[in-house]
Amino acid sequence: MSADAAPRKHKKSHKRKPESKIGAAMERASRLVTEWSGSSWAFGLAAAVILVWLLTGPIFKYSDTWQLVINTGTTIVTFLMVFLIQRSQNKESLAVQLKLNEIVAALTGASNRLIDVENLDEAELKQLHLFYRTLAKMAKSDMHLGQSHSIDEAEAKHHRKTKLQAVELGDDETTDEARKVG
């Protein structure tokens, strides 16, 4: 970079939509609850509630109402936690996918077909899985562990090897077949 050139600044690829006040408040609240619910204090509070409930059993003569209190409370907490856990997993999964996309995009020789792979439908994912299964089979036939880096590179190397082997063996039929493929 020359002395008079200004340093390049990172440009945002998209503008973030302004959130509603309610949406922002709910996101902030759910993040705080998610963080707190995984803490030692939350576990201690849950254990204390169970202990108090157990100790009040003889007072209420272990009645149906006494049992209903704990059943209702745990059902409500479980219901709410399912949504908090799902939200947390969705956010974490998206962050991991973005990081992996960045790595794939940055690596020379990596297949860019894998960027945004999580948005493929099931049939496309199965097809991609078959490609990688083929790549694994070709890698097993190679003597060196890190021989191939991408499907395209592996297929090209495989075709070159097939062509060379056909020439070395003097097999006209295999040589003709290798020429057609390669």
C-alpha positions as CSV (number, residue, x, y, z in Angstrom):
1,M,0.0,0.0,0.0
2,S,1.4,3.4,-0.9
3,A,2.0,6.1,1.7
4,D,-0.8,8.4,0.3
5,A,-3.4,5.6,-0.1
6,A,-6.0,5.6,2.6
7,P,-6.6,2.4,4.5
8,R,-9.6,0.4,3.2
9,K,-12.6,0.4,5.5
10,H,-14.9,-2.6,5.9
11,K,-18.1,-2.0,4.1
12,K,-21.3,-3.7,5.5
13,S,-22.8,-5.9,2.8
14,H,-26.3,-5.3,4.1
15,K,-28.1,-2.7,6.2
16,R,-29.7,-4.0,9.4
17,K,-33.4,-3.4,9.6
18,P,-34.4,-1.3,12.6
19,E,-36.1,-3.5,15.2
20,S,-39.3,-2.6,16.9
21,K,-39.0,-1.6,20.5
22,I,-41.0,-4.7,21.5
23,G,-38.9,-7.0,19.4
24,A,-35.7,-5.5,20.8
25,A,-37.0,-5.7,24.4
26,M,-38.0,-9.4,23.9
27,E,-34.6,-10.3,22.4
28,R,-32.8,-8.6,25.3
29,A,-35.1,-10.3,27.8
30,S,-34.7,-13.7,26.3
31,R,-30.9,-13.4,26.1
32,L,-30.8,-12.4,29.7
33,V,-33.1,-15.3,30.8
34,T,-31.1,-17.7,28.7
35,E,-27.9,-16.7,30.3
36,W,-29.3,-16.7,33.8
37,S,-31.1,-20.0,33.4
38,G,-27.8,-21.7,32.7
39,S,-26.2,-20.3,35.9
40,S,-25.5,-21.9,39.2
41,W,-28.0,-19.5,40.8
42,A,-30.8,-20.7,38.6
43,F,-30.0,-24.3,39.5
44,G,-29.9,-23.4,43.2
45,L,-33.2,-21.6,43.0
46,A,-34.8,-24.6,41.2
47,A,-33.4,-27.0,43.9
48,A,-34.7,-24.7,46.7
49,V,-38.2,-24.6,45.1
50,I,-38.3,-28.4,45.0
51,L,-37.0,-28.6,48.6
52,V,-39.7,-26.2,49.9
53,W,-42.3,-28.1,47.9
54,L,-41.2,-31.4,49.5
55,L,-41.1,-29.9,53.0
56,T,-44.7,-28.6,52.6
57,G,-46.0,-32.0,51.7
58,P,-46.8,-33.1,55.3
59,I,-48.5,-29.7,55.9
60,F,-50.8,-30.2,52.9
61,K,-51.1,-33.9,53.6
62,Y,-49.6,-34.6,50.1
63,S,-53.0,-33.6,48.6
64,D,-53.8,-33.5,44.9
65,T,-53.6,-29.7,45.0
66,W,-50.1,-29.9,46.5
67,Q,-49.0,-32.2,43.6
68,L,-50.8,-30.0,41.1
69,V,-48.7,-27.0,42.2
70,I,-45.4,-28.6,41.3
71,N,-46.8,-30.2,38.1
72,T,-48.2,-26.9,36.9
73,G,-45.1,-24.9,37.8
74,T,-42.7,-27.3,36.1
75,T,-45.0,-27.6,33.0
76,I,-45.0,-23.8,32.6
77,V,-41.2,-23.5,33.1
78,T,-40.6,-26.4,30.6
79,F,-42.9,-24.9,28.0
80,L,-41.1,-21.5,28.2
81,M,-37.6,-23.0,28.2
82,V,-38.3,-25.0,25.0
83,F,-38.7,-21.7,23.1
84,L,-35.7,-20.1,24.8
85,I,-33.5,-23.1,24.1
86,Q,-34.7,-23.2,20.4
87,R,-34.0,-19.5,20.0
88,S,-30.6,-19.9,21.5
89,Q,-29.8,-22.9,19.3
90,N,-31.0,-21.1,16.1
91,K,-28.8,-18.1,16.8
92,E,-25.8,-20.2,17.6
93,S,-26.3,-22.4,14.6
94,L,-26.6,-19.4,12.3
95,A,-23.3,-17.9,13.8
96,V,-21.5,-21.2,13.3
97,Q,-22.8,-21.5,9.7
98,L,-21.6,-17.9,9.0
99,K,-18.2,-18.7,10.4
100,L,-17.9,-21.9,8.3
101,N,-19.1,-20.0,5.2
102,E,-16.3,-17.4,5.8
103,I,-13.7,-20.2,6.1
104,V,-14.9,-22.0,2.9
105,A,-15.0,-18.7,1.0
106,A,-11.5,-17.8,2.1
107,L,-9.7,-21.1,1.5
108,T,-8.0,-21.5,-1.9
109,G,-9.1,-24.7,-3.5
110,A,-12.1,-25.2,-1.3
111,S,-15.4,-25.9,-3.1
112,N,-17.6,-22.8,-3.0
113,R,-20.6,-25.1,-3.4
114,L,-20.5,-25.5,0.3
115,I,-21.2,-21.9,1.1
116,D,-24.8,-21.6,2.3
117,V,-25.2,-25.4,2.2
118,E,-27.6,-25.3,5.2
119,N,-30.2,-23.8,2.9
120,L,-30.2,-26.7,0.4
121,D,-33.2,-29.0,0.5
122,E,-32.9,-32.6,1.6
123,A,-32.5,-34.0,-2.0
124,E,-29.7,-31.6,-2.7
125,L,-27.9,-32.4,0.6
126,K,-28.1,-36.2,-0.3
127,Q,-26.6,-35.5,-3.7
128,L,-23.8,-33.5,-2.1
129,H,-23.3,-36.3,0.4
130,L,-22.9,-38.7,-2.5
131,F,-20.2,-36.4,-4.0
132,Y,-18.3,-36.5,-0.8
133,R,-18.7,-40.3,-0.5
134,T,-17.2,-40.5,-4.0
135,L,-14.4,-38.2,-2.9
136,A,-13.7,-40.4,0.2
137,K,-13.5,-43.5,-2.0
138,M,-11.1,-41.8,-4.4
139,A,-9.0,-40.6,-1.4
140,K,-8.8,-44.2,0.0
141,S,-7.3,-45.3,-3.3
142,D,-4.6,-42.6,-3.1
143,M,-1.4,-43.4,-1.2
144,H,-1.0,-39.9,0.3
145,L,-3.5,-38.8,3.0
146,G,-4.0,-35.2,1.9
147,Q,-4.0,-35.9,-1.9
148,S,-7.2,-34.1,-2.8
149,H,-8.9,-30.9,-1.7
150,S,-12.1,-30.6,-3.6
151,I,-14.5,-32.7,-5.6
152,D,-13.4,-31.1,-8.9
153,E,-9.7,-31.4,-8.1
154,A,-10.2,-35.0,-7.0
155,E,-12.1,-35.9,-10.2
156,A,-9.5,-34.2,-12.4
157,K,-6.7,-36.1,-10.6
158,H,-8.6,-39.3,-10.8
159,H,-9.1,-38.9,-14.6
160,R,-5.4,-38.1,-15.1
161,K,-4.3,-41.2,-13.1
162,T,-6.7,-43.4,-15.1
163,K,-5.3,-42.0,-18.3
164,L,-1.7,-42.5,-17.2
165,Q,-2.4,-46.0,-16.0
166,A,-4.0,-46.9,-19.3
167,V,-1.0,-45.5,-21.3
168,E,1.4,-47.3,-19.0
169,L,-0.4,-50.6,-19.4
170,G,-0.8,-50.1,-23.2
171,D,-4.5,-50.9,-22.8
172,D,-6.0,-49.3,-25.9
173,E,-9.6,-49.7,-24.7
174,T,-8.9,-48.0,-21.4
175,T,-6.9,-45.3,-23.1
176,D,-9.8,-44.6,-25.5
177,E,-12.2,-44.5,-22.5
178,A,-9.8,-42.2,-20.5
179,R,-9.6,-39.8,-23.5
180,K,-13.4,-39.6,-23.7
181,V,-13.7,-38.8,-19.9
182,G,-10.7,-36.6,-19.5
